[in-house]
């Protein structure tokens, strides 16, 4: 009977040791996975700027192109307004002269 109890105690100790080893291995695996996740996250953040650069470049090129188009349209509109203003000024001067000359002719 003593033999059986001794073997049971040894088996229990062996089982406890295996549980402790398995628990330690589990903790190591979890710690390793956490460290790997942190490294991956840090690498991801480091590469974020590299991933953003092409999109930022395209956006800047599009913005520059749109600005150039808007400036060209504004310049064309301004030229059109100046031409119309010049034409209106010329017509106004002629009308004023005709009015003045007509009034002068009526006064004489």
Secondary structure, DSSP 8 states (H G I E B T S, - for coil): -HHHHHHHHHHHHHHHHHHHHHHHHHHHHHHHHHHHHHHHHHHHHHHHHHHHHHHHHHHHHHHHHHHHHHHHHHHHHHHHHHHHHHHHHHHHHHHHHHHHHHHHHHH-
